Amino acid sequence: ATILIVEDDQMLADWLQYLLVNRGYRTLFPAYSGKEAVERAIKEQPDLVLMDISLSDATDMDGIEAAQAIHEQTGVPIIFLTGYADLQTIERAKASGAYNYLLKPIDNPNRVVAAIEMALHKSKADKDFLEQERLIAKAFIEGQDQEKVRLEYEIREELGVRLSRLGYYCDTVSELRDEAALVLQTQEIRALM
């Protein structure tokens, strides 16, 4: 998968590139502003964007505004990387169509990789669902017989059920990851005592 990193901290952008390349991803040259991110996402069509929310050159747009523009124009999934965890920022991020939200500092590279894998998987499932919707609409417009339309509707319903289950599993994995991190922190504290 090809990933565009949007991060104004060059050291972090370089570290992310190093991490992702070593995990088998292809990375594009990082973007450092919201405007540049939108232009590059449209032009280069990455499979995913890792987006900092608070960009130092936010005179044109911050990361959330850039993510909204990218999502509306390309449908590319976005994962936010940010140091902000206030409710207002989280609500804005949710409204942008982002696939995930990771807090800095990034202390565990596996969290970044897990978030990327889940976002890519969900993005593919979303595209498959939209393709099924397109096929159903096409069949209806072309006046296909009722039996075929009924079968396509059943397929769409089954796909919707599976997507709901996928969302549940994603939530469960996230909760388990958070619980495991808490257990590790508790063990580390006990080890220090």
MOLIN-V474190 format. One record per pair of residues at least 12 apart in sequence whose C-alpha atoms are under 7 Angstrom apart, sorted by the first residue. I is the first residue (numbers start at 1). J is the second residue. If there is no record, write none. Layout:
I;J
I;J
//
This chain:
1;25
1;26
1;47
2;25
2;26
2;27
2;46
2;47
2;48
3;26
3;27
3;28
3;46
3;47
3;48
3;49
4;27
4;28
4;30
4;46
4;48
4;49
4;50
5;30
5;31
5;49
5;50
5;51
6;30
6;31
6;32
6;37
6;50
6;51
6;52
7;30
7;31
7;32
7;51
7;52
7;55
8;32
8;55
8;56
13;30
33;55
33;57
33;58
34;58
34;60
34;61
34;62
34;63
34;66
35;60
35;61
35;66
37;66
38;66
38;69
38;70
41;70
42;74
47;76
48;76
48;77
48;78
49;77
49;78
49;79
50;78
50;79
50;80
50;81
51;63
51;78
51;79
51;80
51;81
52;80
52;81
52;82
53;80
53;81
53;82
64;93
64;96
67;96
68;96
68;97
71;97
77;98
77;99
77;119
77;123
78;98
78;99
79;98
79;99
79;100
79;101
80;100
80;101
80;102
81;101
81;102
81;103
81;104
82;102
82;103
82;104
83;103
83;104
83;105
99;119
100;115
129;159
132;156
136;149
136;152
//
